[in-house]
């Protein structure tokens, strides 16, 4: 962004403000439906005696079939602009982009090696918390806040790309990853306890900043 543009946006105060609202996805909203789904799809657990609980390949596949599991959503609004110098006046384009970024687990990435059982205990290595949907900008809520001059589709595409990258940086913070992991650990612990395991250890693969 041009220095003069930045000065103008800062002066406008409210124009340059990006709003972010972090909403923890409550388990109760979809919990009852998800539990019913899992109870119907996952075969009965095998208990060889009071201290031994095992998972069959069919049960592991049923867990993987859960697919994407959302634990945190981030509503974001980003204002981006561009300027083109003119002979008498500068051309200026300002757009506001809005969207919801969903953070969670892709259970398809879980393998049998990530589920280690011993007696009535299980150690679970969960995949990384990740962005579940790359197409998170709501085009219907995109707004051209200010436009002077004629702008090509390329210019609009560039603003869209910049807004998308800014939204990702705001959503995929260490704090949001930690919150999503806490929600995931709580729900996964309850899930495996419901399958018959008395002791559940949850860990996550190391998070790699890939966005």
Z-matrix of the N, CA and C atoms (Angstrom, degrees):
N
C 1 1.458
C 2 1.517 1 109.82
N 3 1.334 2 116.96 1 137.72
C 4 1.455 3 122.15 2 179.20
C 5 1.510 4 110.74 3 -64.00
N 6 1.359 5 115.91 4 146.81
C 7 1.471 6 120.85 5 -177.49
C 8 1.506 7 110.84 6 -58.21
N 9 1.352 8 117.05 7 -43.69
C 10 1.467 9 119.58 8 179.20
C 11 1.517 10 111.12 9 -62.49
N 12 1.357 11 116.73 10 -36.71
C 13 1.468 12 120.46 11 178.82
C 14 1.506 13 110.78 12 -64.47
N 15 1.341 14 115.18 13 -42.26
C 16 1.455 15 117.84 14 179.97
C 17 1.511 16 110.61 15 -62.88
N 18 1.322 17 117.18 16 -39.97
C 19 1.468 18 120.27 17 179.80
C 20 1.523 19 110.46 18 -63.05
N 21 1.339 20 115.65 19 -40.39
C 22 1.467 21 119.25 20 179.56
C 23 1.510 22 110.95 21 -64.11
N 24 1.353 23 115.92 22 -42.18
C 25 1.460 24 119.28 23 -177.65
C 26 1.512 25 111.48 24 -68.06
N 27 1.330 26 116.30 25 -37.97
C 28 1.462 27 119.33 26 179.24
C 29 1.517 28 109.85 27 -65.46
N 30 1.324 29 117.11 28 -38.98
C 31 1.465 30 120.55 29 178.84
C 32 1.519 31 110.49 30 -63.06
N 33 1.335 32 115.54 31 -34.83
C 34 1.453 33 118.99 32 -177.42
C 35 1.514 34 112.52 33 -76.90
N 36 1.290 35 118.21 34 -5.89
C 37 1.469 36 122.58 35 171.40
C 38 1.509 37 113.33 36 56.55
N 39 1.305 38 115.31 37 -84.34
C 40 1.455 39 120.23 38 -172.91
C 41 1.510 40 112.11 39 -64.66
N 42 1.346 41 117.30 40 -27.05
C 43 1.454 42 120.18 41 179.98
C 44 1.520 43 110.69 42 -66.15
N 45 1.341 44 116.33 43 -38.54
C 46 1.460 45 120.52 44 -173.21
C 47 1.509 46 113.01 45 -86.23
N 48 1.323 47 117.84 46 2.04
C 49 1.465 48 119.40 47 -175.82
C 50 1.515 49 109.81 48 -84.32
N 51 1.339 50 115.43 49 128.60
C 52 1.460 51 120.12 50 174.39
C 53 1.509 52 108.19 51 -102.59
N 54 1.331 53 116.01 52 130.82
C 55 1.454 54 119.88 53 -174.55
C 56 1.507 55 109.35 54 -104.99
N 57 1.309 56 114.65 55 130.09
C 58 1.464 57 118.79 56 177.28
C 59 1.510 58 109.95 57 -130.98
N 60 1.274 59 115.95 58 129.24
C 61 1.454 60 121.24 59 179.05
C 62 1.506 61 107.88 60 -123.80
N 63 1.321 62 115.19 61 117.18
C 64 1.460 63 119.61 62 -179.82
C 65 1.521 64 108.78 63 -93.07
N 66 1.333 65 115.62 64 123.56
C 67 1.457 66 120.01 65 -177.82
C 68 1.506 67 109.16 66 -119.74
N 69 1.309 68 117.16 67 116.09
C 70 1.465 69 121.20 68 175.94
C 71 1.518 70 108.09 69 -73.50
N 72 1.315 71 115.69 70 126.35
C 73 1.460 72 120.34 71 -177.75
C 74 1.520 73 108.14 72 -76.85
N 75 1.324 74 117.83 73 112.52
C 76 1.461 75 122.69 74 -176.01
C 77 1.517 76 110.29 75 -72.01
N 78 1.327 77 115.51 76 137.30
C 79 1.456 78 119.73 77 -178.97
C 80 1.514 79 111.70 78 -64.65
N 81 1.331 80 116.93 79 -27.79
C 82 1.454 81 119.83 80 -176.24
C 83 1.514 82 112.57 81 -68.06
N 84 1.337 83 118.69 82 -24.56
C 85 1.465 84 120.84 83 -176.09
C 86 1.521 85 111.36 84 -64.38
N 87 1.336 86 115.15 85 -44.09
C 88 1.457 87 118.34 86 -178.21
C 89 1.514 88 111.48 87 -119.08
N 90 1.324 89 116.03 88 2.92
C 91 1.457 90 120.43 89 -173.44
C 92 1.514 91 114.59 90 -58.82
N 93 1.332 92 115.72 91 -49.10
C 94 1.463 93 118.61 92 -175.45
C 95 1.515 94 111.33 93 -62.16
N 96 1.359 95 115.54 94 -40.98
C 97 1.458 96 118.60 95 178.87
C 98 1.518 97 111.05 96 -66.40
N 99 1.340 98 117.62 97 -41.66
C 100 1.452 99 121.30 98 -177.98
C 101 1.514 100 111.48 99 -67.08
N 102 1.345 101 115.89 100 -41.49
C 103 1.470 102 118.37 101 179.43
C 104 1.524 103 110.54 102 -62.74
N 105 1.374 104 117.05 103 -41.84
C 106 1.459 105 119.43 104 178.51
C 107 1.521 106 110.92 105 -62.10
N 108 1.330 107 115.43 106 -41.03
C 109 1.465 108 120.17 107 179.46
C 110 1.520 109 110.97 108 -61.93
N 111 1.328 110 116.41 109 -45.05
C 112 1.462 111 119.93 110 -177.39
C 113 1.528 112 111.43 111 -69.64
N 114 1.331 113 115.76 112 -36.99
C 115 1.467 114 118.76 113 179.36
C 116 1.525 115 111.04 114 -64.18
N 117 1.356 116 116.21 115 -35.89
C 118 1.450 117 120.25 116 -178.70
C 119 1.521 118 112.14 117 -77.06
N 120 1.355 119 117.02 118 -33.19
C 121 1.459 120 120.43 119 -171.88
C 122 1.521 121 113.76 120 -91.91
N 123 1.326 122 117.56 121 -26.16
C 124 1.464 123 120.25 122 -176.09
C 125 1.530 124 110.15 123 -94.80
N 126 1.322 125 116.78 124 121.83
C 127 1.470 126 119.86 125 179.62
C 128 1.520 127 111.62 126 -58.40
N 129 1.323 128 114.41 127 159.60
C 130 1.468 129 119.86 128 -178.75
C 131 1.525 130 110.22 129 -60.12
N 132 1.326 131 115.57 130 141.81
C 133 1.457 132 121.61 131 179.79
C 134 1.527 133 110.24 132 -68.25
N 135 1.317 134 116.40 133 149.14
C 136 1.462 135 121.66 134 178.37
C 137 1.514 136 109.61 135 -97.86
N 138 1.336 137 116.46 136 120.77
C 139 1.463 138 121.74 137 178.37
C 140 1.523 139 107.68 138 -117.50
N 141 1.317 140 116.54 139 110.06
C 142 1.463 141 120.13 140 -176.47
C 143 1.521 142 111.70 141 -80.76
N 144 1.328 143 117.53 142 -28.92
C 145 1.451 144 121.61 143 170.45
C 146 1.512 145 106.33 144 -158.75
N 147 1.305 146 117.99 145 -171.60
C 148 1.460 147 120.99 146 -174.64
C 149 1.522 148 112.67 147 -66.32
N 150 1.307 149 117.61 148 -17.99
C 151 1.453 150 119.83 149 -175.97
C 152 1.516 151 113.39 150 -114.33
N 153 1.313 152 119.24 151 -2.64
C 154 1.460 153 121.89 152 -175.17
C 155 1.524 154 110.74 153 -119.01
N 156 1.341 155 115.83 154 119.30
C 157 1.458 156 121.96 155 176.78
C 158 1.522 157 107.28 156 -124.66
N 159 1.327 158 116.88 157 132.79
C 160 1.459 159 120.08 158 -178.30
C 161 1.525 160 110.63 159 -128.11
N 162 1.337 161 115.44 160 158.78
C 163 1.460 162 122.56 161 174.98
C 164 1.520 163 108.85 162 -113.67
N 165 1.312 164 117.38 163 130.92
C 166 1.458 165 121.78 164 177.46
C 167 1.529 166 109.49 165 -87.56
N 168 1.332 167 118.22 166 162.02
C 169 1.475 168 120.26 167 175.98
C 170 1.529 169 112.48 168 -55.81
N 171 1.329 170 117.68 169 -35.46
C 172 1.465 171 120.66 170 179.33
C 173 1.523 172 111.13 171 -66.11
N 174 1.323 173 115.76 172 -38.57
C 175 1.462 174 119.78 173 178.57
C 176 1.534 175 111.02 174 -67.45
N 177 1.331 176 116.37 175 -41.24
C 178 1.462 177 120.36 176 178.92
C 179 1.529 178 110.28 177 -63.31
N 180 1.345 179 116.40 178 -41.28
C 181 1.460 180 119.79 179 178.36
C 182 1.529 181 110.96 180 -64.18
N 183 1.328 182 116.85 181 -36.60
C 184 1.462 183 120.20 182 178.29
C 185 1.525 184 111.19 183 -64.83
N 186 1.325 185 116.24 184 -35.75
C 187 1.465 186 119.97 185 176.93
C 188 1.531 187 109.57 186 -66.81
N 189 1.331 188 116.71 187 -43.00
C 190 1.459 189 120.17 188 178.85
C 191 1.527 190 111.39 189 -63.68
N 192 1.316 191 116.26 190 -32.49
C 193 1.467 192 120.96 191 -178.11
C 194 1.527 193 112.90 192 -69.04
N 195 1.325 194 117.03 193 -10.92
C 196 1.475 195 119.14 194 174.51
C 197 1.520 196 109.63 195 -58.55
N 198 1.337 197 116.28 196 -32.84
C 199 1.463 198 120.29 197 177.19
C 200 1.519 199 112.37 198 75.08
N 201 1.323 200 116.09 199 -137.83
C 202 1.462 201 120.94 200 -177.81
C 203 1.523 202 110.45 201 -73.21
N 204 1.337 203 114.66 202 134.56
C 205 1.465 204 121.31 203 -179.92
C 206 1.522 205 107.21 204 -129.38
N 207 1.316 206 116.45 205 110.67
C 208 1.463 207 121.84 206 -175.47
C 209 1.525 208 111.21 207 -85.95
N 210 1.344 209 115.95 208 137.39
C 211 1.459 210 121.19 209 179.37
C 212 1.527 211 113.21 210 -126.02
N 213 1.319 212 117.85 211 -15.40
C 214 1.466 213 120.31 212 -179.54
C 215 1.519 214 108.83 213 -153.48
N 216 1.331 215 116.00 214 139.43
C 217 1.463 216 119.84 215 174.69
C 218 1.525 217 108.82 216 -126.48
N 219 1.315 218 115.53 217 144.02
C 220 1.457 219 121.84 218 -178.26
C 221 1.527 220 108.54 219 -124.61
N 222 1.327 221 116.67 220 116.70
C 223 1.461 222 121.72 221 175.06
C 224 1.525 223 108.25 222 -90.45
N 225 1.316 224 116.13 223 126.46
C 226 1.459 225 119.46 224 -174.90
C 227 1.526 226 110.76 225 -133.93
N 228 1.312 227 114.46 226 151.90
C 229 1.458 228 122.84 227 176.12
C 230 1.519 229 107.74 228 -135.25
N 231 1.318 230 116.28 229 125.51
C 232 1.462 231 120.69 230 -176.91
C 233 1.526 232 110.59 231 -125.38
N 234 1.317 233 115.80 232 135.08
C 235 1.456 234 122.52 233 174.16
C 236 1.520 235 108.61 234 -106.07
N 237 1.326 236 116.79 235 123.88
C 238 1.457 237 121.39 236 178.37
C 239 1.524 238 108.40 237 -129.98
N 240 1.310 239 115.87 238 151.97
C 241 1.463 240 119.21 239 -177.19
C 242 1.512 241 111.05 240 -146.14
N 243 1.301 242 114.90 241 166.54
C 244 1.454 243 121.77 242 174.43
C 245 1.528 244 107.96 243 -147.66
N 246 1.340 245 116.35 244 156.31
C 247 1.459 246 121.36 245 -178.44
C 248 1.521 247 109.75 246 -135.97
N 249 1.335 248 115.48 247 146.01
C 250 1.453 249 121.40 248 177.23
C 251 1.525 250 108.16 249 -129.38
N 252 1.333 251 118.21 250 119.35
C 253 1.467 252 120.50 251 -178.94
C 254 1.527 253 111.87 252 -61.33
N 255 1.334 254 115.72 253 139.20
C 256 1.451 255 120.96 254 178.08
C 257 1.517 256 110.79 255 -121.32
N 258 1.348 257 116.12 256 177.05
C 259 1.461 258 120.53 257 -179.25
C 260 1.525 259 110.89 258 -69.83
N 261 1.335 260 116.01 259 -49.45
C 262 1.463 261 120.44 260 178.99
C 263 1.519 262 111.96 261 -104.60
N 264 1.336 263 114.99 262 -41.38
C 265 1.456 264 119.97 263 -178.07
C 266 1.521 265 109.11 264 -133.74
N 267 1.315 266 115.06 265 150.21
C 268 1.467 267 120.59 266 176.12
C 269 1.519 268 109.85 267 -82.39
N 270 1.343 269 116.07 268 140.66
C 271 1.459 270 120.89 269 172.13
C 272 1.526 271 108.55 270 -82.44
N 273 1.315 272 115.76 271 143.34
C 274 1.468 273 119.91 272 -173.50
C 275 1.524 274 109.38 273 -142.85
N 276 1.310 275 116.61 274 134.22
C 277 1.466 276 122.28 275 177.91
C 278 1.521 277 108.86 276 -130.25
N 279 1.336 278 116.52 277 124.69
C 280 1.470 279 122.36 278 179.93
C 281 1.536 280 107.92 279 -128.25
N 282 1.319 281 116.17 280 125.36
C 283 1.467 282 120.89 281 179.33
C 284 1.531 283 110.34 282 -126.12
N 285 1.322 284 115.19 283 150.11
C 286 1.462 285 122.27 284 175.93
C 287 1.524 286 108.06 285 -115.52
N 288 1.309 287 115.90 286 126.79
C 289 1.459 288 122.36 287 -179.55
C 290 1.524 289 109.35 288 -116.14
N 291 1.328 290 115.67 289 139.59
C 292 1.466 291 120.82 290 -179.40
C 293 1.529 292 109.20 291 -130.35
N 294 1.323 293 114.80 292 148.77
C 295 1.454 294 118.36 293 178.91
C 296 1.516 295 112.16 294 -172.65
N 297 1.327 296 115.54 295 170.65
C 298 1.464 297 123.08 296 178.94
C 299 1.520 298 108.84 297 -123.21
N 300 1.325 299 115.73 298 122.28
C 301 1.464 300 121.56 299 179.94
C 302 1.528 301 108.57 300 -102.62
N 303 1.336 302 116.33 301 127.16
C 304 1.458 303 122.23 302 -176.55
C 305 1.530 304 109.63 303 -105.41
N 306 1.336 305 115.27 304 126.58
C 307 1.458 306 121.99 305 179.41
C 308 1.518 307 109.22 306 -110.10
N 309 1.320 308 115.93 307 137.96
C 310 1.458 309 118.78 308 179.81
C 311 1.516 310 111.98 309 -178.45
N 312 1.334 311 115.21 310 -157.10
C 313 1.453 312 122.65 311 -177.92
C 314 1.519 313 110.45 312 -115.54
N 315 1.314 314 115.56 313 145.44
C 316 1.456 315 121.13 314 169.06
C 317 1.524 316 106.78 315 -102.51
N 318 1.317 317 116.19 316 102.84
C 319 1.457 318 120.60 317 -174.48
C 320 1.529 319 112.41 318 -67.15
N 321 1.334 320 117.16 319 -14.39
C 322 1.458 321 119.68 320 175.68
C 323 1.526 322 111.32 321 -64.62
N 324 1.329 323 116.33 322 -21.38
C 325 1.459 324 120.02 323 179.78
C 326 1.524 325 112.80 324 -80.96
N 327 1.326 326 116.95 325 -6.81
C 328 1.469 327 121.48 326 179.69
C 329 1.530 328 108.98 327 -77.87
N 330 1.325 329 116.50 328 134.41
C 331 1.470 330 121.01 329 178.47
C 332 1.521 331 110.05 330 -118.46
N 333 1.318 332 115.78 331 168.34
C 334 1.463 333 120.52 332 179.09
C 335 1.527 334 110.77 333 -60.95
N 336 1.331 335 117.01 334 -32.91
C 337 1.464 336 120.80 335 179.93
C 338 1.521 337 111.96 336 -67.07
N 339 1.326 338 117.31 337 -19.62
C 340 1.464 339 121.11 338 179.58
C 341 1.527 340 112.66 339 -82.91
N 342 1.327 341 116.99 340 -4.73
C 343 1.467 342 122.07 341 -178.99
C 344 1.521 343 108.47 342 -120.56
N 345 1.312 344 116.51 343 101.51
C 346 1.463 345 121.99 344 -178.32
C 347 1.526 346 109.77 345 -108.91
N 348 1.322 347 116.31 346 119.49
C 349 1.464 348 120.95 347 -177.82
C 350 1.522 349 110.83 348 -110.95
N 351 1.310 350 114.85 349 147.37
C 352 1.465 351 122.13 350 173.95
C 353 1.514 352 107.35 351 -153.00
N 354 1.319 353 115.47 352 115.04
C 355 1.456 354 119.31 353 -176.56
C 356 1.529 355 110.24 354 62.31
N 357 1.334 356 115.84 355 -126.45
C 358 1.460 357 119.96 356 178.36
C 359 1.529 358 111.06 357 -101.60
N 360 1.348 359 115.93 358 22.77
C 361 1.462 360 121.37 359 -180.00
C 362 1.528 361 110.28 360 -114.78
N 363 1.324 362 115.96 361 151.26
C 364 1.451 363 121.02 362 176.53
C 365 1.526 364 109.16 363 -141.80
N 366 1.329 365 115.49 364 137.30
C 367 1.464 366 122.23 365 174.17
C 368 1.520 367 107.29 366 -110.00
N 369 1.321 368 115.51 367 124.71
C 370 1.464 369 121.00 368 -174.65
C 371 1.526 370 109.06 369 -117.08
N 372 1.332 371 116.29 370 124.08
C 373 1.461 372 121.94 371 173.69
C 374 1.519 373 107.56 372 -103.13
N 375 1.341 374 116.03 373 105.87
C 376 1.460 375 120.76 374 -175.86
C 377 1.523 376 110.90 375 -86.16
N 378 1.336 377 116.41 376 154.22
C 379 1.471 378 119.75 377 175.61
C 380 1.523 379 110.62 378 -64.42
N 381 1.323 380 115.90 379 173.98
C 382 1.447 381 120.72 380 176.40
C 383 1.531 382 110.43 381 -67.76
N 384 1.320 383 115.72 382 147.07
C 385 1.461 384 119.94 383 166.50
C 386 1.526 385 107.18 384 -65.86
N 387 1.323 386 116.69 385 133.38
C 388 1.453 387 119.37 386 -176.12
C 389 1.521 388 110.86 387 -142.73
N 390 1.323 389 114.85 388 168.93
C 391 1.453 390 121.75 389 173.88
C 392 1.521 391 107.30 390 -76.89
N 393 1.332 392 116.99 391 120.45
C 394 1.456 393 120.61 392 -172.16
C 395 1.523 394 113.46 393 -80.67
N 396 1.322 395 117.13 394 -23.14
C 397 1.465 396 120.04 395 -176.60
C 398 1.522 397 108.86 396 -140.22
N 399 1.326 398 117.34 397 121.78
C 400 1.458 399 121.98 398 -179.58
C 401 1.529 400 112.17 399 -78.02
N 402 1.326 401 117.24 400 -17.62
C 403 1.469 402 120.95 401 -177.45
C 404 1.529 403 108.93 402 -102.40
N 405 1.322 404 115.51 403 73.40
C 406 1.457 405 120.79 404 -171.70
C 407 1.527 406 113.59 405 -102.69
N 408 1.331 407 118.64 406 -10.90
C 409 1.464 408 120.02 407 178.48
C 410 1.522 409 109.16 408 -77.61
N 411 1.332 410 115.47 409 129.49
C 412 1.464 411 121.75 410 179.80
C 413 1.529 412 108.43 411 -87.91
N 414 1.332 413 116.53 412 102.62
C 415 1.462 414 120.89 413 -176.93
C 416 1.525 415 112.07 414 -61.02
N 417 1.322 416 116.30 415 -31.29
C 418 1.459 417 119.80 416 -178.96
C 419 1.529 418 111.88 417 -67.29
N 420 1.322 419 117.06 418 -22.11
C 421 1.463 420 121.88 419 -179.21
C 422 1.523 421 112.70 420 -102.04
N 423 1.335 422 116.83 421 2.44
C 424 1.462 423 120.20 422 177.45
C 425 1.533 424 109.22 423 -71.62
N 426 1.318 425 115.32 424 137.64
C 427 1.467 426 120.64 425 -174.15
C 428 1.527 427 110.93 426 -131.52
N 429 1.337 428 115.64 427 130.25
C 430 1.467 429 119.93 428 171.01
C 431 1.523 430 106.66 429 -84.00
N 432 1.305 431 115.89 430 103.89
C 433 1.462 432 121.41 431 -174.60
C 434 1.528 433 111.85 432 -74.64
N 435 1.320 434 115.79 433 -38.78
C 436 1.468 435 119.80 434 -178.20
C 437 1.522 436 108.57 435 -155.30
N 438 1.341 437 116.03 436 135.15
C 439 1.463 438 119.62 437 -179.27
C 440 1.523 439 109.74 438 -145.06
N 441 1.329 440 115.01 439 122.59
C 442 1.453 441 122.20 440 173.72
C 443 1.521 442 107.73 441 -127.29
N 444 1.322 443 116.18 442 127.96
C 445 1.454 444 120.09 443 -178.16
C 446 1.519 445 111.59 444 92.24
N 447 1.313 446 115.16 445 177.44
C 448 1.454 447 122.03 446 178.97
C 449 1.525 448 109.87 447 -97.83
N 450 1.339 449 116.02 448 130.77
C 451 1.458 450 120.66 449 -176.84
C 452 1.525 451 110.15 450 -124.61
N 453 1.314 452 115.51 451 137.43
C 454 1.464 453 121.05 452 -178.86
C 455 1.523 454 111.19 453 -80.69
N 456 1.322 455 115.28 454 168.23
C 457 1.463 456 120.27 455 176.31
C 458 1.531 457 110.22 456 -63.90
N 459 1.330 458 116.74 457 -29.57
C 460 1.463 459 120.39 458 177.60
C 461 1.524 460 110.89 459 -61.33
N 462 1.338 461 116.89 460 -42.17
C 463 1.467 462 120.90 461 179.60
C 464 1.525 463 110.48 462 -63.70
N 465 1.330 464 116.62 463 -41.76
C 466 1.469 465 119.95 464 178.26
C 467 1.528 466 110.89 465 -65.84
N 468 1.325 467 116.62 466 -40.20
C 469 1.470 468 120.23 467 178.72
C 470 1.524 469 110.97 468 -63.16
N 471 1.314 470 116.78 469 -36.62
C 472 1.461 471 120.36 470 179.45
C 473 1.528 472 111.16 471 -66.51
N 474 1.344 473 116.83 472 -41.28
C 475 1.467 474 120.13 473 176.74
C 476 1.530 475 110.16 474 -63.37
N 477 1.328 476 116.78 475 -41.19
C 478 1.471 477 121.36 476 178.12
C 479 1.527 478 110.48 477 -59.37
N 480 1.333 479 116.44 478 -45.81
C 481 1.468 480 120.60 479 -179.82
C 482 1.524 481 110.83 480 -61.71
N 483 1.329 482 117.02 481 -44.31
C 484 1.458 483 120.75 482 179.81
C 485 1.526 484 111.65 483 -63.86
N 486 1.335 485 117.05 484 -41.28
C 487 1.468 486 120.53 485 178.56
C 488 1.526 487 110.48 486 -63.59
N 489 1.319 488 116.22 487 -39.82
C 490 1.467 489 120.85 488 -179.72
C 491 1.525 490 111.43 489 -62.66
N 492 1.327 491 116.80 490 -43.96
C 493 1.463 492 120.62 491 179.35
C 494 1.527 493 111.30 492 -66.44
N 495 1.337 494 117.20 493 -38.91
C 496 1.457 495 120.07 494 178.10
C 497 1.526 496 111.17 495 -65.06
N 498 1.319 497 117.56 496 -39.84
C 499 1.465 498 121.09 497 178.62
C 500 1.529 499 110.64 498 -63.34
N 501 1.311 500 116.42 499 -41.65
C 502 1.462 501 119.96 500 179.07
C 503 1.527 502 111.11 501 -61.46
N 504 1.332 503 115.74 502 -44.16
C 505 1.464 504 118.89 503 -179.54
C 506 1.521 505 111.13 504 -62.88
N 507 1.305 506 117.78 505 -36.46
C 508 1.462 507 120.40 506 179.85
C 509 1.527 508 111.97 507 -72.29
N 510 1.316 509 116.62 508 -34.70
C 511 1.469 510 120.04 509 -175.35
C 512 1.516 511 112.84 510 -83.06
N 513 1.327 512 117.03 511 -41.47
C 514 1.460 513 120.71 512 -173.31
C 515 1.525 514 111.22 513 -91.56
N 516 1.306 515 115.18 514 56.14
C 517 1.462 516 120.62 515 176.62
C 518 1.531 517 109.50 516 -90.05
N 519 1.333 518 115.49 517 164.54
C 520 1.468 519 120.44 518 178.54
C 521 1.530 520 110.48 519 -60.68
N 522 1.331 521 116.94 520 -37.85
C 523 1.464 522 120.83 521 -179.33
C 524 1.527 523 111.15 522 -66.61
N 525 1.326 524 117.67 523 -43.04
C 526 1.459 525 120.09 524 179.76
C 527 1.526 526 111.36 525 -68.31
N 528 1.331 527 117.06 526 -38.02
C 529 1.463 528 120.25 527 175.79
C 530 1.526 529 109.71 528 -61.23
N 531 1.334 530 116.60 529 -41.98
C 532 1.466 531 120.57 530 179.59
C 533 1.530 532 111.21 531 -63.78
N 534 1.326 533 117.68 532 -43.34
C 535 1.461 534 121.32 533 178.83
C 536 1.530 535 111.09 534 -61.87
N 537 1.322 536 116.04 535 -43.60
C 538 1.464 537 119.70 536 179.41
C 539 1.529 538 110.98 537 -64.62
N 540 1.324 539 116.74 538 -38.45
C 541 1.460 540 120.24 539 177.84
C 542 1.521 541 111.40 540 -64.41
N 543 1.327 542 116.96 541 -39.88
C 544 1.462 543 120.39 542 178.42
C 545 1.528 544 110.93 543 -61.57
N 546 1.334 545 116.25 544 -45.22
C 547 1.457 546 120.18 545 177.90
C 548 1.526 547 111.07 546 -63.23
N 549 1.339 548 115.87 547 -42.02
C 550 1.461 549 119.89 548 -179.91
C 551 1.529 550 111.24 549 -64.52
N 552 1.326 551 116.39 550 -43.02
C 553 1.466 552 119.89 551 -179.41
C 554 1.527 553 111.20 552 -62.28
N 555 1.321 554 116.82 553 -43.33
C 556 1.470 555 120.66 554 179.73
C 557 1.523 556 111.33 555 -61.31
N 558 1.318 557 116.63 556 -48.51
C 559 1.459 558 120.09 557 -176.08
C 560 1.525 559 112.33 558 -72.26
N 561 1.335 560 117.28 559 -36.78
C 562 1.461 561 119.14 560 178.52
C 563 1.525 562 111.35 561 -69.54
N 564 1.335 563 116.83 562 -34.51
C 565 1.454 564 119.66 563 177.03
C 566 1.537 565 110.39 564 -63.63
N 567 1.319 566 116.59 565 -45.48
C 568 1.462 567 121.02 566 176.99
C 569 1.523 568 111.16 567 -61.65
N 570 1.318 569 115.65 568 -39.14
C 571 1.460 570 120.91 569 -178.57
C 572 1.526 571 111.28 570 -61.66
N 573 1.336 572 117.13 571 -49.88
C 574 1.465 573 119.78 572 -177.66
C 575 1.523 574 112.28 573 -73.81
N 576 1.315 575 118.03 574 -29.11
C 577 1.456 576 119.98 575 173.46
C 578 1.530 577 110.24 576 -64.49
N 579 1.331 578 116.32 577 -37.27
C 580 1.464 579 120.10 578 177.24
C 581 1.529 580 111.66 579 -66.04
N 582 1.332 581 116.67 580 -24.03
C 583 1.460 582 120.74 581 177.30
C 584 1.527 583 112.42 582 -82.28
N 585 1.338 584 117.16 583 -5.54
C 586 1.454 585 120.04 584 174.49
C 587 1.511 586 115.54 585 115.46
N 588 1.328 587 118.22 586 -0.50
C 589 1.462 588 120.27 587 -179.40
C 590 1.527 589 110.14 588 -86.39
N 591 1.325 590 115.38 589 127.34
C 592 1.462 591 120.01 590 -178.73
C 593 1.517 592 111.87 591 -80.90
N 594 1.323 593 116.94 592 -30.41
C 595 1.463 594 121.39 593 -177.27
C 596 1.529 595 108.75 594 -125.25
N 597 1.320 596 116.22 595 122.64
C 598 1.465 597 121.66 596 -175.91
C 599 1.530 598 109.27 597 -126.62
N 600 1.315 599 115.51 598 122.50
C 601 1.471 600 121.36 599 176.53
C 602 1.528 601 108.16 600 -109.50
N 603 1.336 602 116.09 601 126.48
C 604 1.467 603 121.29 602 -177.12
C 605 1.531 604 109.32 603 -116.93
N 606 1.317 605 116.61 604 127.71
C 607 1.468 606 121.99 605 171.59
C 608 1.526 607 107.86 606 -134.25
N 609 1.331 608 115.53 607 164.90
C 610 1.457 609 120.96 608 -178.43
C 611 1.524 610 109.88 609 -121.75
N 612 1.311 611 115.60 610 149.48
C 613 1.454 612 119.46 611 170.85
C 614 1.519 613 108.38 612 -63.21
N 615 1.311 614 116.52 613 149.83
C 616 1.460 615 120.39 614 179.88
C 617 1.505 616 110.10 615 -57.71
N 618 1.337 617 115.17 616 133.32
C 619 1.463 618 119.55 617 179.79
C 620 1.518 619 109.89 618 -79.97
N 621 1.329 620 115.69 619 125.86
C 622 1.458 621 121.61 620 178.62
C 623 1.517 622 108.60 621 -109.81
N 624 1.331 623 116.88 622 126.55
C 625 1.457 624 120.81 623 179.68
C 626 1.535 625 108.51 624 -70.78
N 627 1.324 626 116.02 625 102.03
C 628 1.455 627 120.22 626 -174.43
C 629 1.503 628 112.73 627 -118.90
N 630 1.302 629 117.68 628 6.78
C 631 1.457 630 120.12 629 -177.60
C 632 1.521 631 109.84 630 -109.09
